[in-house]
Each structure stands twice: as structure tokens, then as C-alpha cells.
Amino acid sequence: MSERRQLINVAYRLLGSLADAEDVVQETYARWYAMSRQQRDAIVSPGGWLTRVASRVCLDLLGSARARRESYVGQWLPEPVPDHREWADARSGGRAADPADRVTLDESVNMAFLVVLESMTPAERVAFILHDVFRYSFAEVSEIVGRTPAACRQLASSARRRIRASDAPAPTPAAQRAALVRSFKEAWEAKDISALIGLLDPDAVGVADGGGLVSAVPLTVGSAHVARQLVMIINRVPDLTILERTVNGEPGLVIEHEGAVASVVAFDFAGDRIRRFWSVRNPEKLRPWTTG
């Protein structure tokens, strides 16, 4: 059971869903305990065995997930990891709310990175995550993916090309990211369209995921369009509460309406501007935020 945190970390990065990651870990342990005591004792590295099985289950799920997402209503976004701390204490070492304390928050779980992972084939994603993030050898990856080590090396290389093609800008310093999101929050609350435009990249993109269960504004492009859409939302629902919270290890916002979490917003930056933000509104994906 000491391997549980590692398995959650691997499965979440492979699937982009905390709920699915939990299911994968349950299935992995079910297979472990389905073996006899003698069979389990014969396994030299239980941790390695569990990771291989979990990764194979994820690989199978990624194939079926593509079909499910083609029929998904609206834009599909990864499920944000719950963390109820404000930015000021997010790095202080304090214990995060369950189940966020089982996911190590680093650059491999920020929303921008997870969105790029969605463009990869299942085999690319598994090879890249296991090798580049968790440092498994290509020989070990090949046992999971069912291809030669050389083929797995090519899969990881192809995945890296996809990341480079995403045109990610140079990282914006952490303090500047927090300041940008705070200014965004204040301008939004003030319904200041000019201030919002000044904070957004000219080609800024806003994406919302309602999953067909709640309303979600369609994909919005361009700083002026995004700013007007934001002000329209707060005019339509004037009693929103906007909270500064850590979202997948980065400064983000949690939007509450009538005491319930209505949206979790993650950001991506280009220099001193916000170039993209993702608003997860699907209540099924927000359940961990409401129960923590």
C-alpha cells in the first residue's frame, strides 16, 4: 500500500482525471490481491509490478477515452487537482486536502502541460510520461507498451516534438504569475473591460468545459472578446465569489455561487500577459473540490 501515492501520480498524468486514476489504482490492487500469496511473494519488485499493471490499464483506458471524448458535449478539459490552500501558503509544506495530498504537484500536472498531452497518441503519452517524467528506462517502458525499446524511444521523441510544437513561451516567474492572476481577479470583479484587455495577450483564448451538464461559454479568442465575455458572465450572475486558490500547482481561481464551487480556472502565461485560461465547470470534475 506504500506504492499507492506513486500509482496515483502515474495514473493521473496518464489520464488527466483524478477519478479515473483512483479507479485504475483500485483495479491494480484488485489484480494484486487476486493472486495467491505464493505468486505475490515471487515478485521481486512489487512496486515495479504495480506500476506496470497500472500503466497497462491506463493505456487501455486511453484508447477508449478517445472515443468517449469524441462524443463529449463541448470542450473536454483535464480534471483539476483540488488544493484548497491560497497561494500564500501553497508552497509552505502544509498538508493539502484529500485527495490532493496524493498527487505531487509539479510542472507535469499544470493545465497547459496536461492539455498538450491530450494531443498525443496513447502509446506516445505512456512512453513519454513513464520515461521523461518518472525516469523509467525504455526497456521497462517497452514491457508496458508492448513495443521494442527502440520504438518506445521514437514514441517519446514524437511526444517531445508535440510539446515543442505547442509553442510554449519562456516560463513566467512565479511571483509574476500570481500577480497577473490577482490583477485579473480584481479587474473581473470590477467589470473593468479595459483592465482585462491589458492583462490578456492579444490572441488570448478562453476555454470552458461544462460537459453538457451545465452551461459553458464556447471557445473565445482575442483579448477584447474574452474580456467582454467575462464581464457578461459576472453581469448575468452578480453574486459570484472569486477565490484565489492553487490549481494544479499554479495560481488559479475558484468561482463559487451560492456557497458551491461553480468553476475552477487555470491559467497559462506569455511574458507579462495571460494567453490562455481554462474554466472547468463540469460538476462531475469538480466533485473533489466540493468534498475536500
C-alpha positions as CSV (number, residue, x, y, z in Angstrom):
1,M,0.0,0.0,0.0
2,S,3.0,2.3,0.3
3,E,3.0,2.4,-3.5
4,R,-0.4,4.0,-3.7
5,R,0.8,7.6,-4.0
6,Q,3.2,6.7,-6.8
7,L,0.4,4.9,-8.6
8,I,-2.0,7.8,-8.3
9,N,0.8,10.1,-9.6
10,V,1.4,8.0,-12.7
11,A,-2.3,7.3,-13.5
12,Y,-3.3,11.0,-13.1
13,R,-0.7,12.2,-15.5
14,L,-1.5,9.4,-18.0
15,L,-5.3,10.0,-17.9
16,G,-5.8,13.7,-16.8
17,S,-8.6,12.5,-14.5
18,L,-8.3,12.0,-10.7
19,A,-11.5,9.9,-10.7
20,D,-10.2,7.6,-13.4
21,A,-6.8,7.5,-11.7
22,E,-8.4,6.3,-8.5
23,D,-10.3,3.6,-10.5
24,V,-7.1,2.4,-12.1
25,V,-5.4,2.1,-8.7
26,Q,-8.3,0.1,-7.4
27,E,-8.2,-2.2,-10.4
28,T,-4.4,-2.6,-10.0
29,Y,-4.8,-3.7,-6.3
30,A,-7.6,-6.0,-7.2
31,R,-5.3,-7.8,-9.6
32,W,-2.6,-7.9,-6.9
33,Y,-4.8,-9.5,-4.3
34,A,-6.4,-11.9,-6.9
35,M,-3.0,-13.6,-6.9
36,S,-2.1,-16.3,-4.4
37,R,0.3,-15.4,-1.6
38,Q,3.0,-17.5,-3.2
39,Q,2.6,-15.7,-6.5
40,R,2.9,-12.3,-4.8
41,D,5.9,-13.4,-2.8
42,A,7.6,-14.5,-6.0
43,I,7.5,-10.9,-7.4
44,V,10.9,-9.3,-6.8
45,S,9.7,-5.7,-7.0
46,P,6.1,-5.3,-6.0
47,G,6.3,-1.5,-6.8
48,G,7.5,-2.2,-10.3
49,W,4.8,-4.8,-10.9
50,L,2.1,-2.5,-9.6
51,T,3.3,0.4,-11.8
52,R,3.4,-1.8,-14.9
53,V,-0.1,-3.1,-14.3
54,A,-1.5,0.4,-13.6
55,S,0.2,1.8,-16.8
56,R,-1.2,-1.0,-18.9
57,V,-4.7,-0.4,-17.5
58,C,-4.2,3.3,-18.3
59,L,-3.0,2.5,-21.8
60,D,-6.2,0.5,-22.4
61,L,-8.3,3.3,-21.0
62,L,-6.7,6.0,-23.1
63,G,-7.7,4.1,-26.2
64,S,-11.4,4.0,-25.2
65,A,-11.2,7.6,-23.8
66,R,-10.6,9.0,-27.2
67,A,-13.8,7.5,-28.4
68,R,-15.7,8.8,-25.4
69,R,-14.3,12.3,-25.8
70,E,-15.4,12.5,-29.5
71,S,-18.9,12.3,-28.2
72,Y,-18.3,14.6,-25.2
73,V,-20.5,17.7,-25.2
74,G,-18.3,20.7,-25.7
75,Q,-14.7,21.1,-24.9
76,W,-13.1,18.3,-22.8
77,L,-10.6,19.5,-20.2
78,P,-8.4,17.6,-17.7
79,E,-9.8,17.3,-14.2
80,P,-8.2,19.9,-11.9
81,V,-6.4,18.6,-8.8
82,P,-8.1,20.0,-5.7
83,D,-5.9,22.2,-3.4
84,H,-7.9,24.5,-1.1
85,R,-4.8,26.5,0.0
86,E,-4.4,30.1,-1.1
87,W,-1.2,30.9,-3.0
88,A,0.4,32.4,0.1
89,D,0.7,29.0,1.8
90,A,0.6,26.7,-1.2
91,R,4.3,26.0,-1.0
92,S,4.6,26.1,2.7
93,G,4.6,22.3,3.1
94,G,1.1,22.3,4.8
95,R,-1.0,19.3,4.2
96,A,-3.3,19.6,1.2
97,A,-6.9,18.4,1.4
98,D,-7.6,14.8,0.5
99,P,-7.1,13.6,-2.2
100,A,-4.7,16.3,-3.5
101,D,-2.1,15.1,-1.0
102,R,-1.7,12.0,-3.1
103,V,-0.7,13.9,-6.2
104,T,2.7,15.5,-6.3
105,L,2.2,19.0,-7.9
106,D,4.9,20.0,-10.3
107,E,5.1,21.2,-13.9
108,S,4.0,17.8,-15.2
109,V,0.5,18.4,-13.9
110,N,-0.1,22.1,-14.8
111,M,-3.1,22.5,-17.0
112,A,-1.1,23.7,-20.1
113,F,1.0,20.5,-20.0
114,L,-2.0,18.2,-19.5
115,V,-3.8,19.8,-22.4
116,V,-0.8,19.2,-24.7
117,L,-0.7,15.6,-23.5
118,E,-4.2,15.2,-24.9
119,S,-2.9,15.7,-28.4
120,M,-0.7,12.6,-28.1
121,T,-1.5,9.0,-29.1
122,P,-2.0,6.7,-26.1
123,A,1.4,5.0,-26.7
124,E,3.2,8.3,-27.1
125,R,1.7,9.6,-23.8
126,V,2.6,6.5,-21.9
127,A,6.2,6.3,-23.2
128,F,6.8,10.0,-22.6
129,I,5.3,10.2,-19.1
130,L,7.0,7.0,-17.9
131,H,10.4,7.8,-19.4
132,D,10.7,11.6,-19.2
133,V,8.7,12.3,-16.1
134,F,9.1,9.1,-14.0
135,R,12.5,8.1,-15.4
136,Y,11.7,4.6,-16.4
137,S,14.1,3.1,-18.9
138,F,12.9,2.4,-22.4
139,A,13.4,-1.3,-21.7
140,E,10.9,-1.0,-18.9
141,V,8.6,1.1,-20.9
142,S,8.7,-1.5,-23.7
143,E,7.2,-4.2,-21.4
144,I,4.2,-1.9,-20.7
145,V,3.6,-0.6,-24.2
146,G,4.3,-3.9,-26.0
147,R,6.8,-2.4,-28.4
148,T,10.6,-2.6,-28.7
149,P,12.8,-0.2,-26.6
150,A,13.8,1.5,-29.9
151,A,10.1,2.0,-30.8
152,C,9.4,3.4,-27.4
153,R,12.3,5.8,-27.8
154,Q,10.7,7.0,-31.0
155,L,7.3,7.4,-29.3
156,A,8.9,9.6,-26.6
157,S,10.7,11.6,-29.2
158,S,7.4,12.2,-31.1
159,A,5.8,13.3,-27.9
160,R,8.5,15.8,-27.3
161,R,8.0,17.2,-30.8
162,R,4.3,17.7,-30.0
163,I,5.3,19.7,-26.9
164,R,7.7,21.9,-28.8
165,A,5.0,22.4,-31.5
166,S,2.7,23.8,-28.8
167,D,4.8,26.9,-28.9
168,A,5.1,27.2,-25.1
169,P,6.7,30.6,-24.2
170,A,9.6,31.0,-21.8
171,P,8.3,30.5,-18.2
172,T,6.9,33.5,-16.4
173,P,8.3,33.9,-12.9
174,A,6.1,32.5,-10.1
175,A,5.6,35.9,-8.4
176,Q,4.6,37.5,-11.7
177,R,2.1,34.7,-12.5
178,A,0.4,35.2,-9.1
179,A,0.3,39.0,-9.6
180,L,-1.3,38.6,-13.1
181,V,-4.0,36.3,-11.8
182,R,-4.7,38.6,-8.8
183,S,-5.0,41.6,-11.2
184,F,-7.2,39.5,-13.5
185,K,-9.5,38.7,-10.5
186,E,-9.7,42.3,-9.4
187,A,-10.4,43.6,-12.9
188,W,-13.1,40.9,-13.4
189,E,-14.7,41.8,-10.1
190,A,-14.6,45.5,-11.0
191,K,-16.1,44.7,-14.5
192,D,-13.2,46.7,-16.0
193,I,-13.0,45.6,-19.6
194,S,-10.1,47.9,-20.4
195,A,-8.1,46.5,-17.5
196,L,-8.9,42.9,-18.5
197,I,-7.8,43.6,-22.1
198,G,-4.5,45.0,-20.7
199,L,-3.8,41.8,-18.8
200,L,-4.7,39.4,-21.7
201,D,-2.5,38.5,-24.7
202,P,-4.0,40.0,-27.9
203,D,-4.6,36.4,-29.1
204,A,-5.8,35.2,-25.7
205,V,-8.0,32.1,-25.6
206,G,-10.7,31.2,-23.1
207,V,-11.9,27.6,-22.9
208,A,-14.8,26.2,-20.7
209,D,-15.8,22.7,-20.0
210,G,-19.4,22.1,-18.9
211,G,-19.7,18.5,-20.1
212,G,-23.2,19.2,-21.3
213,L,-24.3,19.2,-17.6
214,V,-24.1,23.0,-17.1
215,S,-23.8,25.9,-19.4
216,A,-20.4,26.8,-20.8
217,V,-19.3,29.7,-22.9
218,P,-18.0,28.5,-26.3
219,L,-14.3,28.9,-27.2
220,T,-13.5,32.6,-27.1
221,V,-10.4,34.1,-28.9
222,G,-9.0,37.6,-28.7
223,S,-8.4,39.8,-25.7
224,A,-11.4,42.1,-26.4
225,H,-13.8,39.2,-27.0
226,V,-12.6,37.4,-23.9
227,A,-12.9,40.5,-21.7
228,R,-16.4,41.3,-22.8
229,Q,-17.4,37.6,-22.3
230,L,-16.0,37.7,-18.8
231,V,-17.9,40.9,-17.9
232,M,-21.1,39.5,-19.4
233,I,-20.8,36.4,-17.1
234,I,-20.4,38.4,-14.0
235,N,-23.3,40.7,-15.0
236,R,-25.5,37.7,-15.6
237,V,-24.6,36.2,-12.2
238,P,-23.7,39.1,-10.0
239,D,-23.3,37.2,-6.7
240,L,-20.3,35.2,-7.7
241,T,-17.4,34.8,-5.2
242,I,-13.9,34.6,-6.7
243,L,-11.3,33.0,-4.6
244,E,-7.5,32.8,-5.0
245,R,-6.6,29.1,-5.0
246,T,-3.8,26.8,-6.2
247,V,-4.9,24.9,-9.2
248,N,-2.6,22.0,-10.3
249,G,0.3,23.7,-8.6
250,E,-0.2,27.1,-10.2
251,P,-2.0,30.3,-9.1
252,G,-5.6,29.9,-10.2
253,L,-9.2,30.9,-9.2
254,V,-12.2,29.1,-7.7
255,I,-15.6,30.6,-8.5
256,E,-18.3,30.0,-6.0
257,H,-22.1,30.6,-6.5
258,E,-24.4,30.4,-3.5
259,G,-21.7,28.7,-1.5
260,A,-21.0,25.9,-4.0
261,V,-18.0,25.6,-6.3
262,A,-19.2,26.5,-9.8
263,S,-15.9,26.7,-11.7
264,V,-12.2,26.1,-11.3
265,V,-10.0,28.3,-13.5
266,A,-6.4,27.6,-14.5
267,F,-4.1,29.9,-16.5
268,D,-1.2,29.9,-19.0
269,F,1.1,32.9,-19.5
270,A,3.2,34.6,-22.1
271,G,5.6,37.1,-20.5
272,D,3.5,39.7,-18.7
273,R,0.2,38.6,-20.2
274,I,-2.3,35.8,-19.7
275,R,-2.5,33.9,-23.0
276,R,-4.9,31.1,-22.1
277,F,-7.3,30.1,-19.3
278,W,-9.3,27.0,-18.8
279,S,-12.6,27.0,-16.8
280,V,-13.7,23.6,-15.6
281,R,-17.4,23.8,-14.9
282,N,-18.5,20.1,-15.3
283,P,-19.8,19.3,-11.8
284,E,-18.5,15.7,-12.1
285,K,-15.0,17.0,-12.4
286,L,-15.5,19.5,-9.5
287,R,-16.7,16.9,-7.0
288,P,-13.3,16.6,-5.3
289,W,-13.3,20.4,-4.8
290,T,-16.6,20.3,-3.1
291,T,-15.9,17.3,-0.8
292,G,-12.4,18.2,0.4
